[in-house]
Amino acid sequence: MAPAPVPQREPQVIKHIVDDRTRAIQKPSSDMITAHQADPTEDLRRERSQASFPSRELAALMAGGEAQLKLRERIADAVRADPVFSKKGKYFMERADLYRTTLEKYLALPRLATAIDPNDPITVGKIIRELIDEPGGLDLHLGMFIPTIQGQGDEEQRNHWLPMCTKLRIVGTYAQTELGHGTYIRGLETTATYDAEKEQFIIHSPTLTATKWWPGGMGKTSTHAVVMARLITHGRDRGPHAFVVQIRRNEDHQTMPGVTAGDIGPKMGYNAVDNGFLRFDHVRVPRRAMLMRYSKVDPDGTFHPPPVAKASYGTMVFVRSDIVMNAALYMKKAVTIAMRYNLVRRQSNPGGEKASGGVGQKGLELQVIDYQHSQRSLFPILARAFAFHCTSDFMRRMYFRYEKVSTRKGDFSALPELHATSSGLKAYCSWATKDAIELCRLCCGGHGFMMLAGFGTTFGNYAPNATYEGDNNVLCLQTARYLLKVARAIAKAAARGGNVPPEEGAQGTSAYILEGGGGLEPGCQLGKSVGLRDTEAALGAFAHAARRQILAAASRAGTLGADAAMSRDMVAWIKAAKAHCAYVVLLNFVDAVAESKPRVSSATAAVMDRLPAPPPPS
């Protein structure tokens, strides 16, 4: 016999009535509190009105000109007006809903971009992607799959694949990292064995650790993947190469025969992205599945190596330059949230002394930004956000110069410096940005811990930058190998009394290593013979710190091979690479400010002069 249903009671609504006498008793107490209360929106308005420079002018400079700024504003208005791009309820969503709604935004992106500017939807699309502000299932399709085909595919392959990519007839990901190997791609265990009789490659995962692990979009979204596998021809291992492999059917999205793929599950953050796993069981693909812009395999299995061993690094360099740009975007977001909060939050010390001089309003607690510690925490992050913005521009220009020269003239001489610089800056900028986001959160007290403050998802979505596309410590060692080569070239040139040949380094970002006395220069003069804001002296101090560490580590290395030198003195080399990157960031910041000043008012130029004046490195 079923139990009797429990009767449901309607909730009793108790009306709260405040009588006039109660109000009259409370009013003096309320007046006492409100007499010393400030309107946060008024505080923010006042701070903006007191700026010593026209903020619109600086915003236009950062955007690339007034026309570009107006375009960004028009795009932002269009994104706000389109319901599919709404972020309402984002922080309350389960992972499946977050994945779905984010993917809907990315799928709507081409439509909106074309509607805003049919002549240049790619530029508009990049800005919309920034405004979506959430990594999604199409991220690797846009950021790795397409660039790899563009960079490593020959003309016929580009013409075949790219139209399908841009129309989303196929969705791709990039499958390199395995359970057993990440940064050390020569150790990858997935194989691509060539069968000359059938003119096909056999893609296979021979071990558990050969399982591809972490690719974004692999879990559910992708139909294809660029698979990095060890090319085997005529029984010889030719090293890792890129293959375009279909992993799911276009008709019903089921995995292809011999393919096992799925989602790896929830992560500490980045949960709108379906990171996945992938295994192959003797999967055959045609010979032309291998991207053959540089390396080639003939129908009979004859292997043609690339003209330069690291020619395919160009795509990786492009992606790492993109990570430097994202570092600037995330740091700008975090410091903007924290600065605004510190401007409107008041805490303690009514009418007290401000860190910048003067006193606060009588009876009103000081704004948090007026405390010395708040300024000491946030102002360097603000300056560094500008520095990373300028550095990302430098990296892009450096990459496109290389791409132009290598494509038109077959000149790959700039690749070693480009690879070393992009590796080091990816590590340096992602470390700094990750730490800056957390510091900005701490500067917002308990409110910063709320999901609605934005720091939680900002940190969770950015933190993986420190490990993906190369572990940061390993990337620093790649920069260090280049610096060791430069230091040894300098030593050889000094021994024979000549100059360092251009092809052996000591040019571009590493030219400063040729200067000075190998660590015997006078100490830093900042705050002594020159002021603390002397950028030339600051550059000299940063160069001295880096040069001293590089030459000392190179001296200890003696005649050891690069691998042994890095292994025996790893901590020192990582520290030297960081110092080198700190110098490169400051150098580009100083150069960018000098180049921009003639194009802005004297008030804006004066503010810009104050930004690249950091304390000297230790």
Secondary structure as UniProt FT lines:
FT   HELIX           20..34
FT   TURN            35..36
FT   HELIX           40..49
FT   HELIX           55..63
FT   HELIX           66..81
FT   HELIX           83..85
FT   TURN            88..89
FT   HELIX           90..92
FT   HELIX           95..116
FT   TURN            118..119
FT   HELIX           121..132
FT   TURN            137..138
FT   HELIX           139..140
FT   HELIX           141..145
FT   HELIX           146..152
FT   HELIX           155..166
FT   TURN            167..168
FT   STRAND          172..175
FT   HELIX           185..187
FT   STRAND          191..195
FT   TURN            196..199
FT   STRAND          200..204
FT   HELIX           208..210
FT   STRAND          212..213
FT   TURN            216..221
FT   STRAND          224..233
FT   TURN            234..235
FT   STRAND          236..246
FT   TURN            250..252
FT   TURN            257..258
FT   STRAND          259..263
FT   TURN            271..272
FT   STRAND          276..280
FT   STRAND          283..286
FT   HELIX           287..289
FT   STRAND          296..297
FT   TURN            299..300
FT   STRAND          303..304
FT   TURN            309..312
FT   HELIX           313..344
FT   TURN            350..351
FT   TURN            355..356
FT   TURN            362..363
FT   HELIX           368..370
FT   HELIX           372..409
FT   TURN            413..414
FT   HELIX           415..442
FT   TURN            443..444
FT   HELIX           445..449
FT   HELIX           451..453
FT   HELIX           455..462
FT   HELIX           463..466
FT   TURN            467..469
FT   HELIX           472..496
FT   HELIX           502..504
FT   HELIX           508..514
FT   TURN            516..517
FT   TURN            527..529
FT   TURN            532..533
FT   HELIX           535..557
FT   TURN            558..559
FT   HELIX           562..568
FT   HELIX           570..596
FT   HELIX           597..599
FT   HELIX           602..610
FT   TURN            611..612
//
